[in-house]
Amino acid sequence: MGWKGSIISGEYDSQAEEFILQQVKHISTLSTLNSNQVNQLYHYLYNHKDEADGQVLTMNDQLLVPLSQTEINQLIEDLEQIRLMYK
């Protein structure tokens, strides 16, 4: 089932119970996230959402993707929706 949020998009595989991350801020990628990984990312961003400098995601172990506070809040909302997909 394909899914598109404000910052990320991908597909949830209900058989494997994994979210296949395909895009972050219009940058293509391919990563698989299990429930634990989604929860860890959600809690980390939620706990650091008010930091003035924002956050930086690392994609493909080499590409740095800066996130503003607004984008962090949008990503938190995206992750909240993805968390509901897991059983």
C-alpha positions as CSV (number, residue, x, y, z in Angstrom):
1,M,0.0,0.0,0.0
2,G,1.6,3.3,-1.1
3,W,1.7,6.2,1.2
4,K,2.8,9.9,0.9
5,G,3.3,12.2,3.7
6,S,4.6,15.8,3.9
7,I,8.3,14.8,4.1
8,I,8.5,11.1,3.4
9,S,6.8,8.6,1.2
10,G,7.0,4.9,0.8
11,E,5.0,1.7,1.0
12,Y,3.9,-0.4,4.0
13,D,4.4,-4.1,3.6
14,S,1.9,-5.7,5.9
15,Q,3.2,-9.2,5.4
16,A,6.7,-8.2,6.6
17,E,5.4,-5.5,8.9
18,E,8.0,-3.0,7.5
19,F,7.7,0.4,6.0
20,I,9.7,0.8,2.8
21,L,11.0,4.3,2.7
22,Q,11.3,5.5,-0.9
23,Q,11.6,9.3,-0.7
24,V,12.7,12.0,1.8
25,K,12.2,15.6,0.8
26,H,12.0,14.7,-2.9
27,I,15.2,12.7,-2.7
28,S,14.9,9.1,-3.7
29,T,16.1,6.4,-1.4
30,L,15.3,2.8,-0.5
31,S,15.3,1.8,3.2
32,T,13.3,-0.6,5.2
33,L,12.1,0.4,8.6
34,N,10.6,-2.0,11.2
35,S,8.3,-0.8,14.0
36,N,11.1,-0.4,16.4
37,Q,13.1,1.8,14.0
38,V,10.1,4.0,13.3
39,N,9.4,4.4,17.0
40,Q,13.0,5.3,17.8
41,L,13.2,7.9,15.0
42,Y,9.8,9.3,16.2
43,H,10.8,9.6,19.8
44,Y,14.2,11.1,19.0
45,L,12.7,13.8,16.8
46,Y,9.9,14.5,19.2
47,N,12.4,14.9,22.1
48,H,14.6,17.3,20.0
49,K,12.0,19.1,18.0
50,D,12.6,22.5,19.7
51,E,16.3,22.7,19.0
52,A,16.9,25.9,17.1
53,D,19.4,24.4,14.6
54,G,17.1,21.7,13.4
55,Q,18.3,18.2,12.6
56,V,20.2,16.5,9.8
57,L,19.2,13.1,8.4
58,T,21.9,10.9,6.8
59,M,20.7,9.0,3.7
60,N,22.5,6.2,2.0
61,D,25.3,6.7,4.6
62,Q,26.6,9.7,2.7
63,L,24.0,12.3,1.8
64,L,23.2,14.8,4.5
65,V,19.6,16.2,4.4
66,P,19.0,19.2,6.7
67,L,15.6,19.5,8.3
68,S,14.2,22.8,9.6
69,Q,12.0,22.9,12.7
70,T,8.9,23.0,10.5
71,E,10.1,20.0,8.5
72,I,10.9,18.1,11.8
73,N,7.3,18.7,12.9
74,Q,6.0,17.5,9.5
75,L,8.2,14.4,9.7
76,I,6.9,13.7,13.2
77,E,3.4,13.9,11.9
78,D,4.4,11.5,9.0
79,L,5.9,9.1,11.5
80,E,2.7,9.2,13.7
81,Q,0.7,8.1,10.6
82,I,3.2,5.3,9.8
83,R,3.2,4.1,13.4
84,L,-0.6,3.5,13.1
85,M,0.1,1.0,10.2
86,Y,2.0,-1.4,12.4
87,K,-0.1,-4.0,14.3
